[in-house]
Amino acid sequence: MTRTQLLQETRKMHFEEVLTIWTEKRLTQEEAARLLGVTDRTFRRYIDRYHENGIDGLIDKRISQTSNRKRR
């Protein structure tokens, strides 16, 4: 497993934990976002992506794309 994959998996697990606590109304949206290290708007986007695509919706798609700046 590469470092990037490990970080992706860690972020997904941490998001699920925070989402569970937020759903139980033990945290505000701002507090949940702060725990994840993102803004409250990004947290809302994560929630939308989670509901649309499940936990795999949180994978950062930019990582799998090849950079336009990469030399040939």
Helices and strands as residue ranges (DSSP letters): H 3-23, H 29-36, H 40-53, G 54-58
